[in-house]
Amino acid sequence: MERLYLARKITRSKWDPKPYTGEGVRADAITSCLRTQEDSLSFWRCNHDPLDVKEVILALALGEKRDRLDKIEIVLLEQKRLISDGFVFKPTDGDTLVSDLRARHLDLVELSLMKLYMLASHIIKVTRGSSEAYYFYSFNEKNVTAIVKAATIAGRVEEKNLPPKMQEQLTKIK
């Protein structure tokens, strides 16, 4: 049986410990990577297959509020483990220009400070390499642009519907 994961965009460098935090969680990691809205956080379903991970990158790259293609870093957390820890998820349409990916989205809801800390503890296991059940991926701007270009060629999203800066970035790919 294949494991299902939930992907969350993070900034990897914010999870590195500082001398003043010891092994603890940096405030920047919480306030930037785990910034909640209405006590919820956005996640994307996927499996650990590289092609499926690229689908998450595509969904994130083409979020409706994004205006350019940049580096994207994600963590994959095992869905079953999060549910067993008491996390509650609610399916919601994802914020992406790729309509066939919107149904993969869900929100982690009913968050409290304690649950947010528990989630941060899971992410620390990924970023510090102490878990074989979770994964970290980093896609540089060139990789992200190539993924989006492939989606436009496949007709999953029309290039003319992308923001001007993204269109410009795509024209640089051969």
For each residue, the residues with C-beta under 8 A, 3 or more apart:
1:
2: 47
3: 47 48 78 79 80
4: 45 46 47 78 79 80
5: 45 46 47 48 76 77 78 79 134 135
6: 43 44 45 46 76 77 78 79 82 89 106 108
7: 43 44 45 46 53 56 74 75 76 77
8: 33 41 42 43 44 74 75 77 123
9: 33 60 72 73 74
10: 14 15 29 33 73 74 75 123 127
11: 14 15 32 33 73
12: 15 16 73 127 136 138
13: 16
14: 10 11 26 28 29 32 33
15: 10 11 12 25 26 29 33 123 124 127 128
16: 12 13 26 127
17: 21 22 23 24 26
18: 21 26
19:
20:
21: 17 18 24 25 26
22: 17
23: 17
24: 17 21
25: 15 21 29 30 117 120 121 124
26: 14 15 16 17 18 21 29 30
27: 30 31
28: 14 31 32
29: 10 14 15 25 26 32 33 34 120 123
30: 25 26 27 33 34 116 120
31: 27 28 34 35
32: 11 14 28 29 35
33: 8 9 10 11 14 15 29 30 123
34: 29 30 31 41 116 119 120 123
35: 31 32
36: 39 40 41 111 116
37: 40
38:
39: 36 109 110 111 112
40: 36 37 90 107 108 109 110 111
41: 8 34 36 107 108 111 119
42: 8 94 95 105 107 108
43: 6 7 8 89 105 106 107 108
44: 6 7 8 56 59 60 94 101 104 105 106
45: 4 5 6 7 79 104 105 106
46: 4 5 6 7 49 52 53 55 56 76 104
47: 2 3 4 5 52
48: 3 5 52 53 76 135
49: 46 52 53
50: 53 54
51: 54 55
52: 46 47 48 49 55 56
53: 7 46 48 49 50 56 57 74 76 137
54: 50 51 57 58 147
55: 46 51 52 58 59 101 104
56: 7 44 46 52 53 59 60 74 104
57: 53 54 60 61 72 74 137 139 143 144 147
58: 54 55 61 62 96 98 101 147 148 151 156
59: 44 55 56 62 63 94 96 98 101 102 104 105
60: 9 44 56 57 63 72 74 96
61: 57 58 66 69 72 144 147 148
62: 58 59 66 96 97 98 148 151 157 162
63: 59 60 66 95 96 97
64: 95 96 97
65: 95
66: 61 62 63 69 163 166
67: 163 165 166
68: 163 165 166 169
69: 61 66 141 144 145 148 166 169 170
70: 141 144
71: 138 139 140 141 144
72: 9 57 60 61 138 139 144
73: 9 10 11 12 136 137 138 139
74: 7 8 9 10 53 56 57 60 136 137
75: 7 8 10 123 126 127 134 135 136
76: 5 6 7 46 48 53 126 134 135 136 137
77: 5 6 7 8 81 82 122 123 126 134
78: 3 4 5 6 81 82 133 134
79: 3 4 5 6 45 82 83 89
80: 3 4 83 84
81: 77 78 84 85 122 133
82: 6 77 78 79 85 87 89 108 119 122
83: 79 80 86 87 89
84: 80 81
85: 81 82 118 122
86: 83 115
87: 82 83 108 115 118 119
88: 108 109 110
89: 6 43 79 82 83 106 107 108 109
90: 40 106 107 109
91: 103 105 106
92: 105 106 107
93: 102 103 105
94: 42 44 59 101 102 103 104 105
95: 42 63 64 65 105
96: 58 59 60 62 63 64 101 102 105
97: 62 63 64 157 161 162
98: 58 59 62 101 102 151 156 157
99: 102
100: 103 156
101: 44 55 58 59 94 96 98 104 105
102: 59 93 94 96 98 99 105
103: 91 93 94 100
104: 44 45 46 55 56 59 94 101
105: 42 43 44 45 59 91 92 93 94 95 96 101 102
106: 6 43 44 45 89 90 91 92
107: 40 41 42 43 89 90 92
108: 6 40 41 42 43 82 87 88 89 111 119
109: 39 40 88 89 90
110: 39 40 88 115
111: 36 39 40 41 108 115 116 119
112: 39 115 116
113: 116 117
114: 117 118
115: 86 87 110 111 112 118 119
116: 30 34 36 111 112 113 119 120
117: 25 113 114 120 121
118: 85 87 114 115 121 122
119: 34 41 82 87 108 111 115 116 122 123
120: 25 29 30 34 116 117 123 124
121: 25 117 118 124 125
122: 77 81 82 85 118 119 125 126 131 134
123: 8 10 15 29 33 34 75 77 119 120 126 127
124: 15 25 120 121 127 128 130
125: 121 122 128 130 131 134
126: 75 76 77 122 123 129 131 134 135 136
127: 10 12 15 16 75 123 124 136
128: 15 124 125
129: 126
130: 124 125
131: 122 125 126 134
132:
133: 78 81
134: 5 75 76 77 78 122 125 126 131
135: 5 48 75 76 126
136: 12 73 74 75 76 126 127
137: 53 57 73 74 76
138: 12 71 72 73
139: 57 71 72 73 143 144 147
140: 71 143 144
141: 69 70 71 144 145 169
142: 145 146
143: 57 139 140 146 147
144: 57 61 69 70 71 72 139 140 141 147 148
145: 69 141 142 148 149 169 170 172 173
146: 142 143 149 150 173
147: 54 57 58 61 139 143 144 150 151
148: 58 61 62 69 144 145 151 152 157 162 166 170
149: 145 146 152 153 170 173
150: 146 147 153 154
151: 58 62 98 147 148 154 156 157
152: 148 149 155 156 157 158 159 162 170
153: 149 150
154: 150 151
155: 152 158
156: 58 98 100 151 152
157: 62 97 98 148 151 152 161 162
158: 152 155 161 162
159: 152 162 167 170
160: 167
161: 97 157 158
162: 62 97 148 152 157 158 159 166 167 170
163: 66 67 68 166 167
164: 167 168
165: 67 68 168 169
166: 66 67 68 69 148 162 163 169 170
167: 159 160 162 163 164 170 171
168: 164 165 171 172
169: 68 69 141 145 165 166 172 173
170: 69 145 148 149 152 159 162 166 167 173
171: 167 168
172: 145 168 169
173: 145 146 149 169 170
174:
